[in-house]
């Protein structure tokens, strides 16, 4: 007796046996690649532009102080070195991350996804 026969006798089913027992024929359903079950449905939104902002920190000052700032002026932010920065998409906080340098350009590595408070 083969291993497949033994497995079936023990009550475990192989994938082809499960498909045969389900009785469902998926001829009318579109096949999607593994990991992309709805890829065909979301392609319509690929070209929608979104605004992404990475906020290093914030500071409050009066207009008079702002006007006094010159080249090389340092503005103190409310964040500490190494603290996560906020990442916004369309003015909605969606993640936190860290600043990285890639080929002499600044970039962001997402370290945390922020769950929405929307119901």
Residue, then its C-alpha position, 0 to 999 in steps of 0.5 A: x500500500x502506498x503512502x497516499x493510500x495510507x494517508x487517505x485511510x487515516x482520515x486525512x485528505x489530499x488536495x486533489x481529494x478535497x477538490x473532488x469532494x467539494x463539487x465546485x467547478x471554478x470554471x466561471x471564476x477568474x484565476x489569480x496568482x498566489x498572494x494576489x486574490x483581488x489583483x484584477x479588482x484593484x488595478x483601477x485605483x493604481x493611478x490615483x495620486x496620494x500625498x505622502x508626508x514624513x514628519x520629523x517633528x513639529x515646532x511652534x513659534x510666532x511670526x516675528x520669530x519666523x521672520x528672524x530666521x536666516x540661513x543656518x538657523x536651527x529650529x528645535x523640534x519636539x522629537x528626540x534623536x532616534x525617535x520614530x517619525x510619523x508617516x501620513x497619507x493624505x493627512x492621515x497618520x498611517x505608520x511610523x518609521x525611521x530615517x535612512x540614507x540610500x545612495x545619498x538620498x533620505x528615505x523612510x523605513x516603516x517600522x510600525x503600521x498605525x491602525x485607523x480609529x475609523x469604524 
